[in-house]
Amino acid sequence: MRALAIPPDAYDDFAGFLDAMHRLRARIFKGRLGWSVVTRDGRETDEFDALKPTYILAISSASTVVGCARLLPANGPNMIEALFPDLVQSGALKPHPAMIESSRFCVDTSLDEGRAGGSLHDATLTMFAAIIEWSMANGYREIATGTDLRIERILNRAGWPMRRIGEPRRIGETTAIVGMLPADRASLERVRPRSYRSVLCPKLRAA
């Protein structure tokens, strides 16, 4: 299982993977979880995709996109700021230049590859490791994320516990929470699966 980081200047080089990512998001968020997201032609996108995020993808040995996340600076327009403005206004969440926001995290755990007998699928652990590794490589120390109680439990099982900010609240069909995750070497070593391979500079790969 390998990880791929796709910054804005590499979108054209990896258009196929990004299209597969939007299809995965539609299958997981609308099809499996029943979230109130907008899909078109089997793809899920929202206004935050227009802000030129970096995407982190988990890629199977068959070059299938099996996991994704979207990263945007925490001190700029992002999903947490839009959905949880009270946390920023109250000072409970204090964005700073070394904080990145992760959103639209999802993984297809139905894939047989990556079922090595552990409690979590390798695709899930690959995504966690890649988010941490990319954040560290780009000068970020903290990761802010808005997620749900299910992902919070998975983070705890992976050994990467989230520090909650504020109280859980109902958004659509899910109970959402905001929390902080450390981006450090110790966390990376705990979550990284044996099969992990990363590509932090995709343009080199595409050349």
ZIQUIVEN-V741381 format. One record per residue. N is the residue number from 1. RES is the residue in one small letter. PSI is psi as a letter, one per 30 degrees, with the letter a starting at -180 (999 if undefined). D_FIRST is the distance of its C-alpha to the first C-alpha in Angstrom with 1 decimal. Layout:
n=N res=RES psi=PSI d_first=D_FIRST
n=N res=RES psi=PSI d_first=D_FIRST
This chain:
n=1 res=m psi=k d_first=0.0
n=2 res=r psi=l d_first=3.8
n=3 res=a psi=k d_first=6.9
n=4 res=l psi=k d_first=10.1
n=5 res=a psi=k d_first=13.6
n=6 res=i psi=j d_first=16.3
n=7 res=p psi=l d_first=19.9
n=8 res=p psi=e d_first=23.0
n=9 res=d psi=f d_first=23.9
n=10 res=a psi=g d_first=20.8
n=11 res=y psi=e d_first=21.1
n=12 res=d psi=e d_first=22.8
n=13 res=d psi=f d_first=20.3
n=14 res=f psi=h d_first=17.5
n=15 res=a psi=e d_first=19.9
n=16 res=g psi=e d_first=18.0
n=17 res=f psi=e d_first=14.8
n=18 res=l psi=e d_first=17.3
n=19 res=d psi=e d_first=19.3
n=20 res=a psi=e d_first=16.4
n=21 res=m psi=e d_first=15.8
n=22 res=h psi=e d_first=19.5
n=23 res=r psi=e d_first=19.4
n=24 res=l psi=e d_first=16.7
n=25 res=r psi=e d_first=18.9
n=26 res=a psi=e d_first=21.9
n=27 res=r psi=e d_first=20.5
n=28 res=i psi=e d_first=19.5
n=29 res=f psi=e d_first=22.3
n=30 res=k psi=e d_first=25.2
n=31 res=g psi=e d_first=24.3
n=32 res=r psi=e d_first=22.8
n=33 res=l psi=f d_first=24.2
n=34 res=g psi=g d_first=27.4
n=35 res=w psi=l d_first=27.5
n=36 res=s psi=i d_first=30.2
n=37 res=v psi=l d_first=28.2
n=38 res=v psi=k d_first=29.4
n=39 res=t psi=l d_first=27.6
n=40 res=r psi=k d_first=28.8
n=41 res=d psi=h d_first=27.9
n=42 res=g psi=g d_first=25.0
n=43 res=r psi=k d_first=23.5
n=44 res=e psi=k d_first=23.8
n=45 res=t psi=l d_first=25.0
n=46 res=d psi=a d_first=27.4
n=47 res=e psi=f d_first=29.6
n=48 res=f psi=f d_first=27.2
n=49 res=d psi=f d_first=25.0
n=50 res=a psi=f d_first=28.1
n=51 res=l psi=g d_first=28.0
n=52 res=k psi=h d_first=25.4
n=53 res=p psi=l d_first=22.6
n=54 res=t psi=k d_first=19.4
n=55 res=y psi=k d_first=16.4
n=56 res=i psi=k d_first=13.0
n=57 res=l psi=k d_first=10.3
n=58 res=a psi=k d_first=6.8
n=59 res=i psi=k d_first=6.0
n=60 res=s psi=l d_first=5.1
n=61 res=s psi=f d_first=6.3
n=62 res=a psi=g d_first=9.6
n=63 res=s psi=h d_first=9.4
n=64 res=t psi=k d_first=10.1
n=65 res=v psi=j d_first=10.2
n=66 res=v psi=f d_first=9.4
n=67 res=g psi=l d_first=10.4
n=68 res=c psi=l d_first=12.9
n=69 res=a psi=l d_first=15.6
n=70 res=r psi=k d_first=18.7
n=71 res=l psi=k d_first=20.3
n=72 res=l psi=k d_first=24.1
n=73 res=p psi=k d_first=26.6
n=74 res=a psi=f d_first=28.2
n=75 res=n psi=g d_first=31.7
n=76 res=g psi=a d_first=31.6
n=77 res=p psi=k d_first=31.6
n=78 res=n psi=l d_first=28.7
n=79 res=m psi=e d_first=28.2
n=80 res=i psi=e d_first=29.4
n=81 res=e psi=e d_first=32.5
n=82 res=a psi=e d_first=33.2
n=83 res=l psi=f d_first=32.7
n=84 res=f psi=h d_first=33.8
n=85 res=p psi=f d_first=36.5
n=86 res=d psi=e d_first=38.6
n=87 res=l psi=e d_first=36.0
n=88 res=v psi=e d_first=36.4
n=89 res=q psi=e d_first=40.1
n=90 res=s psi=f d_first=40.8
n=91 res=g psi=g d_first=38.9
n=92 res=a psi=e d_first=36.6
n=93 res=l psi=k d_first=33.7
n=94 res=k psi=i d_first=34.4
n=95 res=p psi=k d_first=32.2
n=96 res=h psi=l d_first=32.2
n=97 res=p psi=f d_first=30.7
n=98 res=a psi=g d_first=28.1
n=99 res=m psi=k d_first=26.8
n=100 res=i psi=k d_first=24.1
n=101 res=e psi=k d_first=23.8
n=102 res=s psi=k d_first=20.6
n=103 res=s psi=l d_first=21.2
n=104 res=r psi=h d_first=19.9
n=105 res=f psi=k d_first=16.9
n=106 res=c psi=l d_first=15.4
n=107 res=v psi=k d_first=12.5
n=108 res=d psi=j d_first=12.7
n=109 res=t psi=g d_first=12.5
n=110 res=s psi=f d_first=14.2
n=111 res=l psi=k d_first=11.2
n=112 res=d psi=e d_first=11.7
n=113 res=e psi=k d_first=8.2
n=114 res=g psi=f d_first=7.3
n=115 res=r psi=i d_first=11.1
n=116 res=a psi=g d_first=11.7
n=117 res=g psi=f d_first=15.1
n=118 res=g psi=l d_first=14.7
n=119 res=s psi=f d_first=16.5
n=120 res=l psi=k d_first=13.7
n=121 res=h psi=k d_first=10.6
n=122 res=d psi=e d_first=7.2
n=123 res=a psi=e d_first=6.9
n=124 res=t psi=e d_first=10.2
n=125 res=l psi=e d_first=9.8
n=126 res=t psi=e d_first=7.1
n=127 res=m psi=e d_first=9.8
n=128 res=f psi=e d_first=12.5
n=129 res=a psi=e d_first=11.5
n=130 res=a psi=e d_first=11.1
n=131 res=i psi=e d_first=14.4
n=132 res=i psi=e d_first=16.1
n=133 res=e psi=e d_first=15.1
n=134 res=w psi=e d_first=16.2
n=135 res=s psi=e d_first=19.3
n=136 res=m psi=e d_first=20.3
n=137 res=a psi=f d_first=20.0
n=138 res=n psi=g d_first=22.2
n=139 res=g psi=g d_first=24.8
n=140 res=y psi=k d_first=24.1
n=141 res=r psi=f d_first=24.9
n=142 res=e psi=k d_first=24.7
n=143 res=i psi=j d_first=22.8
n=144 res=a psi=k d_first=25.0
n=145 res=t psi=k d_first=23.7
n=146 res=g psi=k d_first=25.4
n=147 res=t psi=a d_first=23.8
n=148 res=d psi=l d_first=25.0
n=149 res=l psi=e d_first=25.9
n=150 res=r psi=e d_first=23.0
n=151 res=i psi=e d_first=20.4
n=152 res=e psi=e d_first=22.8
n=153 res=r psi=e d_first=22.6
n=154 res=i psi=e d_first=18.8
n=155 res=l psi=e d_first=19.0
n=156 res=n psi=e d_first=21.7
n=157 res=r psi=e d_first=19.8
n=158 res=a psi=f d_first=16.9
n=159 res=g psi=g d_first=19.6
n=160 res=w psi=i d_first=19.7
n=161 res=p psi=k d_first=22.9
n=162 res=m psi=k d_first=24.3
n=163 res=r psi=j d_first=28.0
n=164 res=r psi=k d_first=29.7
n=165 res=i psi=j d_first=32.0
n=166 res=g psi=a d_first=34.7
n=167 res=e psi=l d_first=35.0
n=168 res=p psi=k d_first=32.8
n=169 res=r psi=l d_first=34.2
n=170 res=r psi=k d_first=34.0
n=171 res=i psi=j d_first=32.5
n=172 res=g psi=b d_first=32.7
n=173 res=e psi=g d_first=31.1
n=174 res=t psi=l d_first=29.2
n=175 res=t psi=j d_first=30.2
n=176 res=a psi=k d_first=28.9
n=177 res=i psi=l d_first=28.7
n=178 res=v psi=k d_first=28.2
n=179 res=g psi=l d_first=27.0
n=180 res=m psi=k d_first=25.9
n=181 res=l psi=k d_first=22.9
n=182 res=p psi=k d_first=23.0
n=183 res=a psi=j d_first=20.9
n=184 res=d psi=l d_first=21.4
n=185 res=r psi=e d_first=20.1
n=186 res=a psi=e d_first=20.9
n=187 res=s psi=e d_first=18.8
n=188 res=l psi=e d_first=15.7
n=189 res=e psi=e d_first=16.2
n=190 res=r psi=e d_first=16.8
n=191 res=v psi=f d_first=13.7
n=192 res=r psi=k d_first=11.0
n=193 res=p psi=l d_first=9.0
n=194 res=r psi=e d_first=9.2
n=195 res=s psi=g d_first=5.7
n=196 res=y psi=k d_first=5.7
n=197 res=r psi=k d_first=6.5
n=198 res=s psi=l d_first=8.8
n=199 res=v psi=j d_first=11.3
n=200 res=l psi=f d_first=14.3
n=201 res=c psi=i d_first=16.7
n=202 res=p psi=f d_first=15.6
n=203 res=k psi=e d_first=19.1
n=204 res=l psi=e d_first=18.8
n=205 res=r psi=e d_first=15.8
n=206 res=a psi=f d_first=18.0
n=207 res=a psi=999 d_first=21.1
